[in-house]
Amino acid sequence: MYCKCGNVDQARYFFDIMPSKNTVTWNEMIHGYAQNGYGDEAVSLYKDMITSGEKPDDITFVAVLTGCSHSALIDEGVEIFNSIQQRFGVVPKSDHYTCIIDCLGRAGRFQEVEVILDTMPCKDDPVVWEVVLSSCRIHTNLSLAKRAAEELFRLDPLNSASYVLLANMYSSLGRWEDARAVRDLMSDNRVSKDPGYSWSEYKNDIQHIMENNL
C-alpha cells in the first residue's frame, strides 16, 4: 500500500520490522522500489534476499529487472538476467525477455537486443516486439524498427500502433514515400487508428478532446 502511494520509506519500515518474511514480501518490496524509480535499492534488496537464503522466483526477476530498466542499471540487469537460468535454474519467460530488452533498448544497445531476439524462444509474443519498436523510435534505429513492425504486422495485424509508430519514424526522417507506403498498408488491411484523448480544464469545466491524427 505504501509503495503504491510512493512512500517507499514507510513501506521499508514495515518490511524491516516483520518478524518473518517470505518470497511474496521480498518481491513486493523489490517491486515497490522498482516502480518508484529506486533501482539501486531494488538491486540491493534483491541481493539481500539471496543472502538471507530466500530463493528468488519468476516474479522476483521481473521486479528487479524492471528496477534496472527504469534506473538505467544496464550491466546489473544483464548480469541478473544471465543468472536466472545459470545460477538459479529458472527458465526465463517472455516477461523476463521483455524486461531485459527494454533495459538494453532504453540504452540504445541494439546489437545485444538483436542477439536476444535471435535466440529467445518467445518470438511470437507481440509485447516483446512492441518494446523493441518503442526503443527504436527513441533512438531512431530504423532497420530494427522495420523488423519489429513487420513482426507486429504478422502477429497483431489489426493493431494500429505499430503502423503509426513506423510511419511517424519515416516521416521524421523525411522518407515520405515509405511513410505513405505504411499508411497504404494500414488502409489495405482496414486498420483504423484508435483516437487519442486528452482532458483540459476551461472555466472550471472539464473538456474532453478527441485527437485522431496519424
LUMTI-847039 format. One line per field, with one value per atom (N, C-alpha, C): atom name; residue in three letters; residue number from 1; x, y, z. Coordinates in Angstrom, 1 decimal. Each point is the difference from the previous one (the first is absolute). Last residue first. Layout:
<atoms>
a: (CA_...)
r: (ALA_...)
k: (NUM_...)
east: (X_...)
north: (Y_...)
up: (Z_...)
</atoms>
This chain:
<atoms>
a: (N_CA_C_N_CA_C_N_CA_C_N_CA_C_N_CA_C_N_CA_C_N_CA_C_N_CA_C_N_CA_C_N_CA_C_N_CA_C_N_CA_C_N_CA_C_N_CA_C_N_CA_C_N_CA_C_N_CA_C_N_CA_C_N_CA_C_N_CA_C_N_CA_C_N_CA_C_N_CA_C_N_CA_C_N_CA_C_N_CA_C_N_CA_C_N_CA_C_N_CA_C_N_CA_C_N_CA_C_N_CA_C_N_CA_C_N_CA_C_N_CA_C_N_CA_C_N_CA_C_N_CA_C_N_CA_C_N_CA_C_N_CA_C_N_CA_C_N_CA_C_N_CA_C_N_CA_C_N_CA_C_N_CA_C_N_CA_C_N_CA_C_N_CA_C_N_CA_C_N_CA_C_N_CA_C_N_CA_C_N_CA_C_N_CA_C_N_CA_C_N_CA_C_N_CA_C_N_CA_C_N_CA_C_N_CA_C_N_CA_C_N_CA_C_N_CA_C_N_CA_C_N_CA_C_N_CA_C_N_CA_C_N_CA_C_N_CA_C_N_CA_C_N_CA_C_N_CA_C_N_CA_C_N_CA_C_N_CA_C_N_CA_C_N_CA_C_N_CA_C_N_CA_C_N_CA_C_N_CA_C_N_CA_C_N_CA_C_N_CA_C_N_CA_C_N_CA_C_N_CA_C_N_CA_C_N_CA_C_N_CA_C_N_CA_C_N_CA_C_N_CA_C_N_CA_C_N_CA_C_N_CA_C_N_CA_C_N_CA_C_N_CA_C_N_CA_C_N_CA_C_N_CA_C_N_CA_C_N_CA_C_N_CA_C_N_CA_C_N_CA_C_N_CA_C_N_CA_C_N_CA_C_N_CA_C_N_CA_C_N_CA_C_N_CA_C_N_CA_C_N_CA_C_N_CA_C_N_CA_C_N_CA_C_N_CA_C_N_CA_C_N_CA_C_N_CA_C_N_CA_C_N_CA_C_N_CA_C_N_CA_C_N_CA_C_N_CA_C_N_CA_C_N_CA_C_N_CA_C_N_CA_C_N_CA_C_N_CA_C_N_CA_C_N_CA_C_N_CA_C_N_CA_C_N_CA_C_N_CA_C_N_CA_C_N_CA_C_N_CA_C_N_CA_C_N_CA_C_N_CA_C_N_CA_C_N_CA_C_N_CA_C_N_CA_C_N_CA_C_N_CA_C_N_CA_C_N_CA_C_N_CA_C_N_CA_C_N_CA_C_N_CA_C_N_CA_C_N_CA_C_N_CA_C_N_CA_C_N_CA_C_N_CA_C_N_CA_C_N_CA_C_N_CA_C_N_CA_C_N_CA_C_N_CA_C_N_CA_C_N_CA_C_N_CA_C_N_CA_C_N_CA_C_N_CA_C_N_CA_C_N_CA_C_N_CA_C_N_CA_C_N_CA_C_N_CA_C_N_CA_C_N_CA_C_N_CA_C_N_CA_C_N_CA_C_N_CA_C_N_CA_C_N_CA_C_N_CA_C_N_CA_C_N_CA_C_N_CA_C_N_CA_C_N_CA_C_N_CA_C_N_CA_C_N_CA_C_N_CA_C_N_CA_C_N_CA_C_N_CA_C_N_CA_C_N_CA_C_N_CA_C_N_CA_C_N_CA_C_N_CA_C_N_CA_C_N_CA_C)
r: (LEU_LEU_LEU_ASN_ASN_ASN_ASN_ASN_ASN_GLU_GLU_GLU_MET_MET_MET_ILE_ILE_ILE_HIS_HIS_HIS_GLN_GLN_GLN_ILE_ILE_ILE_ASP_ASP_ASP_ASN_ASN_ASN_LYS_LYS_LYS_TYR_TYR_TYR_GLU_GLU_GLU_SER_SER_SER_TRP_TRP_TRP_SER_SER_SER_TYR_TYR_TYR_GLY_GLY_GLY_PRO_PRO_PRO_ASP_ASP_ASP_LYS_LYS_LYS_SER_SER_SER_VAL_VAL_VAL_ARG_ARG_ARG_ASN_ASN_ASN_ASP_ASP_ASP_SER_SER_SER_MET_MET_MET_LEU_LEU_LEU_ASP_ASP_ASP_ARG_ARG_ARG_VAL_VAL_VAL_ALA_ALA_ALA_ARG_ARG_ARG_ALA_ALA_ALA_ASP_ASP_ASP_GLU_GLU_GLU_TRP_TRP_TRP_ARG_ARG_ARG_GLY_GLY_GLY_LEU_LEU_LEU_SER_SER_SER_SER_SER_SER_TYR_TYR_TYR_MET_MET_MET_ASN_ASN_ASN_ALA_ALA_ALA_LEU_LEU_LEU_LEU_LEU_LEU_VAL_VAL_VAL_TYR_TYR_TYR_SER_SER_SER_ALA_ALA_ALA_SER_SER_SER_ASN_ASN_ASN_LEU_LEU_LEU_PRO_PRO_PRO_ASP_ASP_ASP_LEU_LEU_LEU_ARG_ARG_ARG_PHE_PHE_PHE_LEU_LEU_LEU_GLU_GLU_GLU_GLU_GLU_GLU_ALA_ALA_ALA_ALA_ALA_ALA_ARG_ARG_ARG_LYS_LYS_LYS_ALA_ALA_ALA_LEU_LEU_LEU_SER_SER_SER_LEU_LEU_LEU_ASN_ASN_ASN_THR_THR_THR_HIS_HIS_HIS_ILE_ILE_ILE_ARG_ARG_ARG_CYS_CYS_CYS_SER_SER_SER_SER_SER_SER_LEU_LEU_LEU_VAL_VAL_VAL_VAL_VAL_VAL_GLU_GLU_GLU_TRP_TRP_TRP_VAL_VAL_VAL_VAL_VAL_VAL_PRO_PRO_PRO_ASP_ASP_ASP_ASP_ASP_ASP_LYS_LYS_LYS_CYS_CYS_CYS_PRO_PRO_PRO_MET_MET_MET_THR_THR_THR_ASP_ASP_ASP_LEU_LEU_LEU_ILE_ILE_ILE_VAL_VAL_VAL_GLU_GLU_GLU_VAL_VAL_VAL_GLU_GLU_GLU_GLN_GLN_GLN_PHE_PHE_PHE_ARG_ARG_ARG_GLY_GLY_GLY_ALA_ALA_ALA_ARG_ARG_ARG_GLY_GLY_GLY_LEU_LEU_LEU_CYS_CYS_CYS_ASP_ASP_ASP_ILE_ILE_ILE_ILE_ILE_ILE_CYS_CYS_CYS_THR_THR_THR_TYR_TYR_TYR_HIS_HIS_HIS_ASP_ASP_ASP_SER_SER_SER_LYS_LYS_LYS_PRO_PRO_PRO_VAL_VAL_VAL_VAL_VAL_VAL_GLY_GLY_GLY_PHE_PHE_PHE_ARG_ARG_ARG_GLN_GLN_GLN_GLN_GLN_GLN_ILE_ILE_ILE_SER_SER_SER_ASN_ASN_ASN_PHE_PHE_PHE_ILE_ILE_ILE_GLU_GLU_GLU_VAL_VAL_VAL_GLY_GLY_GLY_GLU_GLU_GLU_ASP_ASP_ASP_ILE_ILE_ILE_LEU_LEU_LEU_ALA_ALA_ALA_SER_SER_SER_HIS_HIS_HIS_SER_SER_SER_CYS_CYS_CYS_GLY_GLY_GLY_THR_THR_THR_LEU_LEU_LEU_VAL_VAL_VAL_ALA_ALA_ALA_VAL_VAL_VAL_PHE_PHE_PHE_THR_THR_THR_ILE_ILE_ILE_ASP_ASP_ASP_ASP_ASP_ASP_PRO_PRO_PRO_LYS_LYS_LYS_GLU_GLU_GLU_GLY_GLY_GLY_SER_SER_SER_THR_THR_THR_ILE_ILE_ILE_MET_MET_MET_ASP_ASP_ASP_LYS_LYS_LYS_TYR_TYR_TYR_LEU_LEU_LEU_SER_SER_SER_VAL_VAL_VAL_ALA_ALA_ALA_GLU_GLU_GLU_ASP_ASP_ASP_GLY_GLY_GLY_TYR_TYR_TYR_GLY_GLY_GLY_ASN_ASN_ASN_GLN_GLN_GLN_ALA_ALA_ALA_TYR_TYR_TYR_GLY_GLY_GLY_HIS_HIS_HIS_ILE_ILE_ILE_MET_MET_MET_GLU_GLU_GLU_ASN_ASN_ASN_TRP_TRP_TRP_THR_THR_THR_VAL_VAL_VAL_THR_THR_THR_ASN_ASN_ASN_LYS_LYS_LYS_SER_SER_SER_PRO_PRO_PRO_MET_MET_MET_ILE_ILE_ILE_ASP_ASP_ASP_PHE_PHE_PHE_PHE_PHE_PHE_TYR_TYR_TYR_ARG_ARG_ARG_ALA_ALA_ALA_GLN_GLN_GLN_ASP_ASP_ASP_VAL_VAL_VAL_ASN_ASN_ASN_GLY_GLY_GLY_CYS_CYS_CYS_LYS_LYS_LYS_CYS_CYS_CYS_TYR_TYR_TYR_MET_MET_MET)
k: (214_214_214_213_213_213_212_212_212_211_211_211_210_210_210_209_209_209_208_208_208_207_207_207_206_206_206_205_205_205_204_204_204_203_203_203_202_202_202_201_201_201_200_200_200_199_199_199_198_198_198_197_197_197_196_196_196_195_195_195_194_194_194_193_193_193_192_192_192_191_191_191_190_190_190_189_189_189_188_188_188_187_187_187_186_186_186_185_185_185_184_184_184_183_183_183_182_182_182_181_181_181_180_180_180_179_179_179_178_178_178_177_177_177_176_176_176_175_175_175_174_174_174_173_173_173_172_172_172_171_171_171_170_170_170_169_169_169_168_168_168_167_167_167_166_166_166_165_165_165_164_164_164_163_163_163_162_162_162_161_161_161_160_160_160_159_159_159_158_158_158_157_157_157_156_156_156_155_155_155_154_154_154_153_153_153_152_152_152_151_151_151_150_150_150_149_149_149_148_148_148_147_147_147_146_146_146_145_145_145_144_144_144_143_143_143_142_142_142_141_141_141_140_140_140_139_139_139_138_138_138_137_137_137_136_136_136_135_135_135_134_134_134_133_133_133_132_132_132_131_131_131_130_130_130_129_129_129_128_128_128_127_127_127_126_126_126_125_125_125_124_124_124_123_123_123_122_122_122_121_121_121_120_120_120_119_119_119_118_118_118_117_117_117_116_116_116_115_115_115_114_114_114_113_113_113_112_112_112_111_111_111_110_110_110_109_109_109_108_108_108_107_107_107_106_106_106_105_105_105_104_104_104_103_103_103_102_102_102_101_101_101_100_100_100_99_99_99_98_98_98_97_97_97_96_96_96_95_95_95_94_94_94_93_93_93_92_92_92_91_91_91_90_90_90_89_89_89_88_88_88_87_87_87_86_86_86_85_85_85_84_84_84_83_83_83_82_82_82_81_81_81_80_80_80_79_79_79_78_78_78_77_77_77_76_76_76_75_75_75_74_74_74_73_73_73_72_72_72_71_71_71_70_70_70_69_69_69_68_68_68_67_67_67_66_66_66_65_65_65_64_64_64_63_63_63_62_62_62_61_61_61_60_60_60_59_59_59_58_58_58_57_57_57_56_56_56_55_55_55_54_54_54_53_53_53_52_52_52_51_51_51_50_50_50_49_49_49_48_48_48_47_47_47_46_46_46_45_45_45_44_44_44_43_43_43_42_42_42_41_41_41_40_40_40_39_39_39_38_38_38_37_37_37_36_36_36_35_35_35_34_34_34_33_33_33_32_32_32_31_31_31_30_30_30_29_29_29_28_28_28_27_27_27_26_26_26_25_25_25_24_24_24_23_23_23_22_22_22_21_21_21_20_20_20_19_19_19_18_18_18_17_17_17_16_16_16_15_15_15_14_14_14_13_13_13_12_12_12_11_11_11_10_10_10_9_9_9_8_8_8_7_7_7_6_6_6_5_5_5_4_4_4_3_3_3_2_2_2_1_1_1)
east: (-2.7_1.0_1.4_-4.8_1.0_1.0_-4.2_0.0_1.0_-2.1_1.1_0.1_-3.7_0.4_1.0_-1.8_0.4_0.5_-3.1_0.6_0.3_-0.6_-0.3_0.7_-1.7_0.9_-0.5_-0.6_-0.7_1.0_1.0_-0.6_-0.8_2.3_-1.0_-0.8_2.9_-0.3_-1.1_3.8_-1.0_-0.1_1.2_0.5_-1.1_1.8_-0.9_0.6_0.4_0.6_-1.0_0.9_-0.9_0.8_0.4_0.5_-0.9_-1.3_0.2_0.6_0.9_-0.8_0.2_0.5_0.7_-0.9_-0.8_-0.3_0.8_0.2_0.3_-0.2_-0.3_-1.2_0.3_3.1_-0.4_-1.2_1.8_-0.3_-0.5_1.5_-1.3_-0.4_4.3_-1.0_-1.4_3.5_-0.1_-1.1_1.2_-0.8_-0.2_2.7_-1.4_-0.9_4.6_-0.5_-1.4_2.2_-0.2_-0.5_1.2_-1.3_-0.3_4.1_-1.1_-1.3_3.8_-0.1_-1.1_0.9_-0.5_-0.2_2.0_-1.4_-0.6_4.3_-0.2_-1.5_2.4_-0.3_-0.2_0.5_1.3_-0.2_-3.7_1.0_1.4_-3.5_-0.3_1.0_0.3_0.3_-0.2_-1.4_1.4_0.5_-4.6_0.5_1.5_-2.1_-0.3_0.6_0.2_0.9_-0.2_-2.9_1.3_1.0_-4.5_0.2_1.4_-1.2_-0.1_0.3_-0.4_1.2_0.1_-4.0_1.2_1.2_-4.5_0.4_1.3_-2.2_0.4_0.7_-1.6_-1.0_0.3_2.8_-0.2_-1.0_3.2_-1.2_-0.3_3.4_-0.6_-1.3_2.6_-0.3_-0.8_1.6_-1.0_-0.5_3.6_-1.3_-1.1_4.4_-0.5_-1.3_2.0_-0.5_-0.4_1.9_-1.4_-0.5_4.4_-1.0_-1.4_3.6_-0.2_-1.0_1.1_-0.8_-0.2_2.7_-1.5_-0.8_4.7_-0.6_-1.5_2.3_0.1_-0.6_0.4_-1.0_0.0_1.3_0.6_-1.0_-0.1_-0.1_0.8_-1.0_1.3_0.1_-4.2_0.7_1.4_-2.7_-0.6_0.8_0.9_0.6_-0.5_-1.8_1.4_0.6_-4.3_0.0_1.4_-0.6_-0.4_0.0_0.8_1.1_-0.3_-3.4_1.1_1.2_-3.5_-0.5_1.1_0.7_0.2_-0.5_-0.8_1.5_0.3_-4.5_0.5_1.5_-2.4_0.0_0.5_1.3_-0.6_0.0_2.0_-1.4_-0.8_4.6_0.0_-1.4_2.5_-1.3_-0.1_4.0_-1.1_-1.3_5.2_-1.1_-1.1_4.0_0.2_-1.2_0.5_0.3_0.1_-0.7_-1.1_0.2_3.5_-1.0_-1.2_3.5_0.5_-1.1_-0.8_-0.1_0.4_0.7_-1.4_-0.2_4.3_-0.4_-1.5_1.5_0.7_-0.3_-1.6_-0.8_0.7_0.1_0.9_-0.7_-1.7_0.5_0.9_-2.5_1.4_0.5_-4.3_0.0_1.4_-0.6_-0.5_0.0_1.2_1.0_-0.4_-3.2_1.2_1.1_-3.8_-0.4_1.2_0.4_0.0_-0.3_-0.3_1.5_0.1_-4.4_0.7_1.4_-2.6_-0.5_0.8_0.9_0.5_-0.4_-1.9_1.4_0.7_-4.5_0.1_1.4_-1.0_-0.1_0.1_2.4_-1.3_0.0_4.1_-0.6_-1.2_1.8_-0.1_-0.6_2.9_-1.3_0.0_3.7_-0.7_-1.4_3.8_-1.2_-0.8_4.2_0.2_-1.2_-0.1_1.4_0.2_-4.1_0.1_1.4_-0.8_-1.3_0.1_3.6_0.0_-1.3_0.7_0.8_0.0_-2.2_-0.7_0.8_2.0_-1.1_-0.8_3.5_0.5_-1.1_-1.2_0.5_0.6_-1.5_-1.1_0.5_3.2_-0.6_-1.2_2.0_0.9_-0.5_-2.5_0.0_0.9_-2.7_1.0_0.2_-3.2_1.1_1.2_-4.6_1.0_1.3_-4.1_-0.4_1.1_0.9_-0.4_-0.4_1.1_1.2_-0.4_-3.5_0.7_1.3_-2.5_-0.8_0.8_1.6_0.3_-0.7_-1.0_1.3_0.5_-4.3_0.0_1.4_-0.7_-0.7_0.1_1.8_0.8_-0.7_-2.4_1.2_0.8_-3.5_-0.5_1.2_0.7_-0.3_-0.3_2.5_-0.8_-0.2_3.8_-0.8_-0.8_1.7_0.3_-0.9_2.2_-1.2_0.3_3.3_-0.3_-1.3_2.6_-0.9_-0.3_2.4_0.8_-0.8_-2.3_0.8_0.9_-2.5_-0.9_0.8_2.2_-0.2_-1.0_0.9_1.2_-0.2_-3.4_0.0_1.2_-0.3_-0.9_-0.1_2.6_0.6_-0.9_-1.7_1.1_0.7_-3.3_-0.6_1.0_1.4_-0.5_-0.7_1.6_1.2_-0.5_-3.3_0.6_1.2_-4.2_1.1_0.7_-4.2_1.2_1.3_-4.7_0.1_1.4_-1.3_-1.1_0.2_3.0_0.2_-1.1_-0.1_1.1_0.1_-3.3_-0.3_1.2_0.6_-0.9_-0.3_2.3_0.9_-0.8_-2.4_0.9_0.9_-2.9_-0.8_0.9_1.9_-0.3_-0.8_1.0_1.3_-0.4_-3.5_0.4_1.2_-1.3_-1.0_0.4_2.5_0.2_-0.9_0.5_0.0_0.2_0.9_-0.3_0.0_-0.5_0.4_-0.4_-0.6_0.7_0.5_-0.6_-0.7_0.8_1.4_-0.5_-0.8_1.8_1.1_-0.5_-3.2_0.8_1.0_-2.2_-0.8_0.6_2.2_0.0_-0.8_0.1_1.3_0.0_-3.5_-0.1_1.2_0.1_-0.9_-0.2_2.6_0.7_-0.9_-1.6_0.8_0.7_-4.1_0.7_0.8_-3.1_1.2_0.9_-4.3_-0.2_1.3_-0.1_-0.9_-0.3_2.6_0.7_-0.8_-2.0_0.8_0.8_-2.7_-0.8_0.9)
north: (11.0_-1.1_0.6_1.7_0.3_-1.2_1.3_-1.1_0.2_1.5_0.3_-1.2_2.5_-1.2_0.4_2.1_0.3_-1.3_2.2_-1.3_0.3_3.3_-0.2_-1.3_2.5_-1.0_-0.2_4.5_-1.1_-0.9_4.2_-1.0_-1.1_3.2_0.7_-1.0_-2.7_1.4_0.6_-4.5_0.7_1.4_-5.0_1.3_0.7_-5.1_0.7_1.4_-4.3_0.9_0.8_-4.6_0.9_0.8_-3.0_0.3_1.0_-4.0_1.5_0.1_-4.1_0.3_1.5_-2.0_0.4_0.3_-3.7_1.4_0.4_-3.9_0.3_1.5_-3.1_0.5_0.2_-1.4_-0.9_0.4_2.8_-1.2_-1.1_4.2_0.1_-1.3_0.3_0.1_0.0_0.2_-1.3_-0.1_4.2_-0.8_-1.4_2.8_0.4_-0.8_-0.7_-0.5_0.3_2.0_-1.5_-0.7_4.6_-0.2_-1.5_1.2_0.3_-0.3_-0.3_-1.1_0.2_3.5_-1.1_-1.2_3.9_0.1_-1.1_1.2_-1.0_-0.2_3.0_0.5_-1.0_-0.5_0.0_0.5_-0.3_0.8_0.0_-2.8_1.5_0.9_-4.7_0.3_1.5_-1.6_0.0_0.4_-0.5_1.2_0.1_-4.0_1.1_1.4_-3.8_-0.1_1.1_-0.2_0.3_-0.1_-1.1_1.4_0.3_-4.5_0.7_1.5_-2.7_-0.3_0.7_0.4_0.6_-0.2_-1.9_1.2_0.6_-5.1_1.0_1.2_-4.2_1.1_1.0_-3.9_0.8_1.1_-3.2_0.7_1.1_-3.3_-0.5_0.7_1.3_-1.4_-0.5_4.4_-0.1_-1.4_0.8_0.4_0.0_-0.9_-1.1_0.3_3.3_-1.1_-1.2_3.8_0.3_-1.2_-0.3_-0.1_0.2_0.7_-1.4_-0.2_4.4_-0.6_-1.5_2.4_0.4_-0.7_-0.4_-0.9_0.3_2.8_-1.4_-1.0_4.7_-0.3_-1.4_3.0_-1.2_-0.5_4.0_0.0_-1.1_0.9_0.1_0.0_-0.2_0.9_0.3_-3.3_1.3_1.1_-4.6_0.5_1.4_-2.1_0.3_0.6_-1.8_1.3_0.5_-4.2_1.1_1.3_-3.9_0.2_1.3_-1.6_0.7_0.3_-2.4_1.4_0.7_-4.5_0.8_1.4_-3.1_0.1_1.0_-1.2_0.9_0.3_-3.4_1.3_1.1_-5.3_0.9_1.4_-4.0_0.3_0.8_-1.7_0.9_0.4_-2.6_0.7_1.0_-2.6_-0.9_0.6_2.2_-0.2_-0.9_1.6_-1.2_-0.3_4.0_-1.2_-1.3_4.2_-0.3_-1.2_1.5_-0.6_-0.3_2.2_-1.3_-0.7_4.5_-0.9_-1.4_3.4_-0.3_-1.0_1.7_-1.0_-0.4_3.4_-1.2_-1.1_4.4_-0.9_-1.2_3.9_-1.2_-1.0_4.3_0.0_-1.1_1.1_0.5_0.0_-1.6_1.4_0.6_-4.6_0.9_1.5_-3.6_0.3_1.0_-1.2_0.5_0.4_-2.3_1.4_0.7_-4.6_0.7_1.5_-2.8_0.2_0.7_-1.1_0.9_0.3_-3.2_1.3_1.0_-4.5_0.5_1.4_-2.1_0.3_0.5_-1.3_1.2_0.3_-4.0_1.1_1.3_-4.0_0.1_1.3_-3.5_1.3_0.0_-3.8_0.2_1.4_-1.8_0.4_0.3_-1.2_-1.1_0.3_2.6_-0.4_-1.1_1.9_-0.1_-0.6_0.5_-0.5_-0.3_2.1_-1.5_-0.5_4.5_-0.6_-1.5_3.4_-0.9_-0.8_3.4_-1.2_-1.0_4.1_-0.8_-1.2_3.1_-0.7_-0.9_2.7_-1.0_-0.8_3.7_-1.1_-1.1_3.9_-0.7_-1.2_2.9_-0.7_-0.9_3.0_-1.1_-0.9_4.0_-1.0_-1.2_3.9_-0.9_-1.1_3.9_-0.1_-0.7_0.6_0.8_-0.1_-2.3_1.3_0.9_-4.6_0.7_1.4_-2.9_0.3_0.8_-1.5_1.1_0.3_-3.6_1.3_1.1_-4.2_0.4_1.3_-2.0_0.6_0.4_-2.1_1.2_0.7_-4.2_1.0_1.4_-3.8_0.4_1.1_-2.0_0.7_0.6_-2.9_1.4_0.8_-4.7_0.8_1.4_-1.9_-0.7_0.9_-0.7_0.8_-0.8_-1.4_-0.3_0.9_0.5_-0.1_-0.1_0.7_-1.4_-0.2_4.1_-0.5_-1.4_2.4_-0.2_-0.7_1.4_-1.2_-0.3_3.9_-1.1_-1.3_4.0_-0.3_-1.2_1.8_-0.7_-0.4_2.5_-1.3_-0.8_4.5_-0.9_-1.4_3.2_-0.2_-1.0_1.6_-1.0_-0.3_3.3_-1.3_-1.0_4.4_-0.7_-1.3_2.6_-0.5_-0.7_2.0_-1.2_-0.5_3.3_-0.3_-1.3_2.1_0.5_-0.2_-1.6_1.4_0.6_-4.5_0.8_1.4_-3.2_0.1_1.0_-1.0_0.8_0.2_-2.9_1.3_1.0_-4.6_0.5_1.5_-2.5_0.2_0.7_-1.3_1.1_0.4_-3.7_1.2_1.2_-4.4_0.5_1.3_-2.1_0.5_0.6_-2.1_1.3_0.6_-4.4_1.1_1.3_-3.9_0.5_1.1_-0.3_-1.0_0.6_1.1_0.4_-1.2_1.7_-1.0_0.5_2.9_-1.1_-1.1_5.3_-1.3_-1.0_4.6_-0.4_-1.3_2.1_-0.3_-0.5_1.5_-1.2_-0.4_4.0_-1.2_-1.3_4.0_-0.1_-1.2_1.1_-0.7_-0.1_2.5_-1.4_-0.8_4.6_-0.6_-1.5_2.4_-0.1_-0.6_0.9_-1.3_-0.1_2.6_0.1_-1.2_0.7_0.7_0.2_-2.4_1.5_0.7_-4.6_0.5_1.4_-2.2_0.1_0.6_-0.9_1.2_0.1_-3.8_1.2_1.3)
up: (-37.5_-0.2_0.2_2.3_-1.1_0.0_2.8_-0.9_-1.2_5.3_-0.9_-1.0_3.7_-0.7_-1.1_5.0_-1.4_-0.6_4.4_-0.6_-1.4_4.6_-1.4_-0.5_4.9_-0.6_-1.5_3.3_-0.7_-0.7_2.4_1.0_-0.7_-2.7_0.8_0.9_-2.8_-0.5_0.8_-0.4_0.9_-0.5_-2.4_0.3_0.9_-2.3_0.8_0.3_-4.0_1.0_0.8_-3.7_0.7_1.0_-5.0_1.3_0.7_-3.9_0.4_1.3_-3.3_1.1_0.4_-5.0_1.2_1.1_-3.9_0.3_1.3_-4.3_1.4_0.2_-4.0_0.6_1.5_-3.6_1.0_0.9_-3.4_-0.7_1.0_1.7_-0.7_-0.7_1.9_1.1_-0.6_-2.9_0.5_1.1_-1.7_-1.0_0.5_2.6_0.1_-1.0_-0.3_1.3_0.2_-3.6_-0.3_1.3_0.2_-0.8_-0.2_2.0_0.9_-0.7_-2.6_0.9_1.0_-2.9_-0.7_0.8_1.9_-0.2_-0.8_3.0_-1.0_-0.3_3.3_-1.4_-1.0_4.8_-0.7_-1.4_2.9_0.8_-0.7_-1.7_-0.2_0.6_0.7_-1.4_-0.2_4.1_-0.1_-1.4_0.8_0.5_0.0_-1.4_-1.0_0.6_2.8_-1.1_-1.0_3.7_0.4_-1.2_-0.8_0.3_0.4_-0.7_-1.3_0.3_3.8_-0.7_-1.4_2.7_0.6_-0.8_-0.8_-0.8_0.5_-0.1_1.0_-0.7_-2.1_0.2_1.0_-1.1_-1.2_0.1_2.9_0.4_-1.1_-0.7_1.2_0.4_-3.9_-0.1_1.2_-0.1_-1.0_-0.2_3.0_0.5_-1.0_-1.4_0.9_0.6_-2.6_-0.8_0.8_2.2_-0.5_-0.9_1.7_1.1_-0.5_-3.0_0.3_1.1_-1.1_-1.1_0.2_3.1_0.1_-1.1_-0.1_1.0_0.2_-3.0_-0.5_1.0_1.1_-1.0_-0.4_4.3_-0.7_-1.0_3.3_-1.5_-0.6_4.8_-0.5_-1.5_2.2_0.8_-0.6_-1.9_-0.3_0.8_0.8_-1.3_-0.4_3.8_0.2_-1.2_-0.3_0.8_0.2_-2.1_-0.9_0.8_2.5_-1.0_-0.9_2.9_0.8_-0.9_-1.9_0.3_0.8_-0.9_-1.2_0.2_3.5_-0.2_-1.2_0.8_1.0_-0.2_-2.5_-0.6_1.0_-0.6_1.0_-0.5_-2.1_-0.4_1.1_0.4_-1.1_-0.4_3.9_0.0_-1.2_1.4_-0.5_-0.2_-0.6_1.0_-0.6_-2.4_0.8_0.9_-2.9_-0.9_0.8_2.2_-0.9_-0.8_2.7_0.8_-0.9_-2.0_0.4_0.8_-1.1_-1.2_0.3_3.3_-0.2_-1.1_0.7_1.0_-0.1_-2.8_-0.4_1.0_0.8_-0.8_-0.6_3.8_-0.2_-0.9_2.0_-1.4_-0.3_4.1_0.0_-1.5_1.0_0.5_-0.1_-1.1_-1.0_0.4_3.0_-1.0_-1.0_3.3_0.6_-1.0_-1.5_0.4_0.6_-0.8_-1.3_0.2_3.7_-0.3_-1.4_1.6_0.9_-0.4_-2.4_-0.2_0.8_0.7_-1.3_-0.2_3.6_0.3_-1.2_-0.4_0.8_0.3_-2.3_-0.8_0.7_2.4_-0.7_-0.8_2.2_-0.3_-0.8_3.4_-1.4_-0.3_4.4_-0.5_-1.4_3.1_-0.7_-0.4_2.2_0.8_-0.7_-1.9_1.5_0.7_-4.8_0.3_1.5_-1.8_-0.2_0.4_0.9_0.2_-0.1_-0.8_1.2_0.2_-3.4_-0.3_1.1_0.6_-1.0_-0.3_2.9_0.6_-1.0_-1.7_1.0_0.6_-2.7_-0.8_0.9_2.1_-0.6_-0.8_1.7_1.1_-0.5_-3.0_0.3_1.1_-1.0_-1.1_0.3_2.3_0.6_-1.0_0.0_-0.9_0.6_1.8_0.6_-0.8_-1.2_0.3_0.6_-1.0_-1.2_0.3_3.6_-0.8_-1.2_2.6_0.7_-0.7_-1.6_-0.2_0.6_0.9_-1.4_-0.4_4.1_0.1_-1.4_0.4_0.8_-0.1_-2.1_-0.7_0.7_2.1_-1.1_-0.8_3.6_0.4_-1.1_-1.0_0.3_0.6_-0.9_-1.2_0.2_4.1_-1.0_-1.2_4.4_-0.9_-0.9_5.0_-1.4_-0.9_5.2_-0.7_-1.5_3.4_-0.3_-0.7_1.2_1.1_-0.1_-3.4_1.2_1.1_-3.8_-0.3_1.2_0.3_-0.1_-0.2_-0.3_1.4_0.1_-4.3_0.5_1.5_-1.9_-0.7_0.5_1.4_0.7_-0.6_-2.2_1.3_0.8_-4.1_-0.2_1.3_0.1_-0.4_-0.2_0.9_1.2_-0.3_-3.6_0.9_1.2_-2.8_-0.6_0.8_0.5_0.8_-0.4_-1.8_-0.5_0.9_0.5_0.4_-0.4_-0.9_-0.6_0.4_1.8_-1.4_-0.6_4.7_-0.4_-1.5_1.4_0.5_-0.3_-0.7_-1.1_0.4_3.2_-1.2_-1.1_3.7_0.4_-1.2_-0.4_0.0_0.3_0.1_-1.4_0.0_4.2_-0.7_-1.4_2.3_0.6_-0.6_-1.5_-0.4_0.6_1.2_-1.4_-0.4_5.2_-1.0_-1.4_5.7_-1.3_-0.9_5.6_-1.0_-1.4_3.7_0.7_-0.9_-1.3_0.0_0.7_-0.8_1.4_-0.1_-4.0_0.9_1.4_-3.3_-0.5_1.0_0.8_0.3_-0.5_-1.1_1.4_0.5_-4.6_0.5_1.5_-2.0_-0.4_0.6_0.5_0.9_-0.3_-3.0_1.3_1.1_-4.5_0.2_1.3_-2.3_1.3_0.2_-3.7_-0.2_1.3_-0.9_0.3_-0.2_-0.5_-1.0_0.2_3.3_-1.3_-1.1_4.2_0.0_-1.3_0.4_0.0_0.0)
</atoms>
